[in-house]
Amino acid sequence: MRRYTKNATLVLLIATKLSIATIYVLRLNASHSFQEYAPPIAMMAALSFFIVAALWLAGMKLSGSD
């Protein structure tokens, strides 16, 4: 049961980050070049990846070596 809770939490976190990134991209001002916004979007994606990886590693250490 604990594993399912952990997996559901990670899925919820990923879905939240993806929805925030999608809303951010959709709200971009069309008069600006997309290249202006590409670095912040890439940084958000990298940060999301590292947050999920850190949570996964912390979960693995807390639960033994599931």
N, C-alpha and C positions, 0 to 999 in steps of 0.2 A: 504494500500500500504506500509506503514511504517513497518508493521509486516512482510510482505513478504521480504522486503529488509533486515531486521534484521535476519530473518531465513536463507536467502540466504547467508548472510555474515558468519553466524555461520557454515553453511554447507561447505562453501568454506574454512574456517579456519580448520575445522575438516579434510576435504579431504587433505589439504596441510600438516597438521601434520602427517596424516596416510601415505601419500606418502613419506615424509621425513623419517619416521620410517622404512618403507618398503625398501627404498633405503639403509638406514644404515644397516639393517639386511642382505640384499643381498650382500653388499660389505664386510661383515665380512671375515676375513682371515680364510680359512678352516683349517689351521694348528693350530689354537688356539681353546681352549675349549670354547664352547658357554657360559659356566658358568662365564667366565671372562667378558663377555659382557652383561650378564643378568642384573646386577644392573644399569648400565647406561640406558639401554633400559627401565627398569621399572621406573626409575626416569623421563625419557622423557615422558612416558605415563602418569604418575601422574601429571607432570607439565602441559601437554596438557589438562588434565581433569580440573585442577584448573583454567587454563586460560579461558577455555570455560565457566566454571561455573561462574567465576568472570564477564566475559562479559555478560552472561545471566542475572545475578543479577543486573549489572549496567543498562542494557537495561530495566529491569522490573522497577527499581526505576525511570528512566528517563521518561518512558512512563506511569507512574501511576501503576496500578496493572492489566495490560493486562491479 
